[in-house]
Amino acid sequence: MSMKKFSEAASLMAQELLSLAASRAKGVSRFLPRIFPTFYKLGVRVPFAKTPPRIFISVGRLVMRNRFYRPFTTLAMERHRFNQYNFVAKRFNPLIRRRRVALFHKDALDGIKKVFQKNARYNDDLNSTDLPDQIDAYEFGQFLGQGCNAAVYAARLVNPEDSLTLGPGFNEVSQVIASEPPNNRSEFRRQAYPYAVKLMFNFEHDRVSIGDNHLWRSMGTELAMYPKAAQMLRGRISDFKPLPKKHPNVVRVHTAFIDSLKVMPDAMERYPDALHTARWYESIASEPKTMYIVMRRYRQTLKDYVWTHQRNYWVGRVMLAQLLEACAFLQDHFVAQRDMKSDNILLQYDDDEEIPHLVVADFGCALACGSWEVKFEHQDDNNLGGNLKTRAPEVATATAGPGKTVNFKMADTWAAGGLAYEIFTRVNPFYEQISTVDYLETELPQLPKKLHHVAKDVVRDLLRRDPNQRVTPHVAANAINLSLFRFGSDVQKLLADCGLNKLAMLQNLAKTNGSSVIDKLGVTANRALDNVMALLTAETITATLAPQLVSRAEKQLRATFLSRVTREDLWTSLHYFFKETALVDADSLASLAPSNSPFFGSDGSSLEKNSKPLPNILPNNKYLPDSNGIVHRVRSK
Ligand SMILES: Nc1ncnc2c1ncn2[C@@H]1O[C@H](COP(=O)(O)OP(=O)(O)OP(=O)(O)O)[C@@H](O)[C@H]1O
């Protein structure tokens, strides 16, 4: 059966799965027998225990009468059948014929987006927790970190019943998904203090008369990532437009409030000037106050992680894609974080081998006023955001003058390029080696040879000096997400087999002439794209059945990507796979097979010898180049 037919069959099956997921029915196992043939023909073995089929069948017969177990029985028997017999292509034809009309009359991509936007199984963002707004309701644990504006402490509720969880909370979802209980002591400590409270430094304890309003005004912009801040700060800060909703890759804020200053035992030692006891005050408010932000607690910063953890290129790409998803979301809502450094990227993971869930944090320098333009009339204006070394070239080289403005639309996207270097090589070249003010694109250091070619090209395009030539975070995130597709052995070949290579190249050529081939080819072209997206969806949905193979972070990433993606951006991102010159080389394919990838240090060499490789969803496949340099999958015996 041709690849086209397979992808059509997979589309149909994905549709079945989608409608099932949408109706929140229990489990997808009933549909697995129908999706198996497609997986089988594409060479994907569903990873179940290597129990002899006869046992499966006897157990199957035994429990067949019990309706509760019926789906699992069918699953086991179907697995056996499809591994034993050769199926004829015709078997799928009636199914394809019957459903083709129905499927393609609907907008398949729209259906996919709806499922991933609305289903709590893939999106724990739909859940929220209401926490109290008084400092006395919290008990504090260890000190987590400190910057110029705040100190952050681990915290828990004095009375856990104060927390009102709406829908299944993060921890409940995590526990269902986690195959093993947390096994290290720090994890137990983290669970004991699940929140992080940011205590903002108030350096104006003598401004008695103005009251809480002054604090909200001077510290409120810290809440640019908190959707409820729009209401809290209405009438207090003009033109303040925080993010309108939560996002999995933006730090999760539970609540924020102003209350009496809590003097922590280590406060005098760590931040004496932020206390009301600082020597320069002649008079102070009778009750010194400050703002508190209660957040979900994360485990580590990206800066610490890259120096303390082994990771392979696959993990690196999943982290970069999450970062780009955050940038795309911020850009969609006119918010620029403006201080994208690795201390401000937080990671959550339960055990050391798990791929971390990544969030962008610290919105203290954020621009959130519904516009990208900032006035820059005097050189000493202090409104261009965070760290000088992580400013995009268009910001770093801006000159002040009457009526002059700086545009921040692509600033975070550029900074993500520098962070990508930190993820893949540990070193951000803009800290030491080159300057954001005058670097040449040709001076950018080489990325590791074994990194997937799409990731290399994306990072190069993120760091374009001209913001108009820079790749948008949406397209960059699409390209990395597509490169993480596990179906088949080689994603580029799969996309080509589905007919996307010629279409993508035609589209790219036509774009330079200002026309769109895709518009002309219309339904045919988009059907090919929908087929690929349906395969990706099917793979994502079935991944729920194998949580040990696809990490929580990766599953969440897929859901974020599938709920955001648009056809136009997808076509543009295919350019990374099908440039006339782009050939798949064995090195870049090596990173598709995590079990073969060495753990790498800054030079791509092995960091730790005893590190356990990531599981591969295609454990029986190897990738070997032929004499033309084209890589084929070879099934090991
Ligand atoms: N939700 C969290 N979970 C765990 N640790 C956190 C959390 N938020 C912040 N931290 C830790 O606290 C440190 C300081 O936090 P943050 O960067 O928000 O402070 P800041 O004063 O605004 O910093 P800056 O000087 O960069 O403006 C972080 O680098 C991180 O180590």
The ligand as an ORCA input file, in Angstrom:
! r2SCAN-3c Opt
* xyz 0 1
  N       8.388     29.671     40.719
  C       9.649     29.459     41.128
  N      10.024     28.220     41.534
  C      11.296     28.008     41.945
  N      12.255     28.942     41.979
  C      11.952     30.193     41.574
  C      10.634     30.517     41.131
  N      10.616     31.822     40.774
  C      11.864     32.287     40.990
  N      12.666     31.331     41.481
  C      14.090     31.468     41.830
  O      14.297     32.755     42.365
  C      15.275     33.465     41.585
  C      14.933     34.942     41.580
  O      13.658     35.136     41.019
  P      13.380     36.314     39.970
  O      14.319     36.195     38.831
  O      11.940     36.286     39.641
  O      13.760     37.575     40.867
  P      14.035     39.049     40.382
  O      14.438     39.856     41.544
  O      12.845     39.541     39.612
  O      15.258     38.826     39.399
  P      15.953     39.898     38.433
  O      17.060     40.507     39.204
  O      16.436     39.049     37.286
  O      14.898     40.876     38.018
  C      15.245     32.790     40.216
  O      16.455     32.936     39.520
  C      14.984     31.353     40.597
  O      16.191     30.733     40.987
*
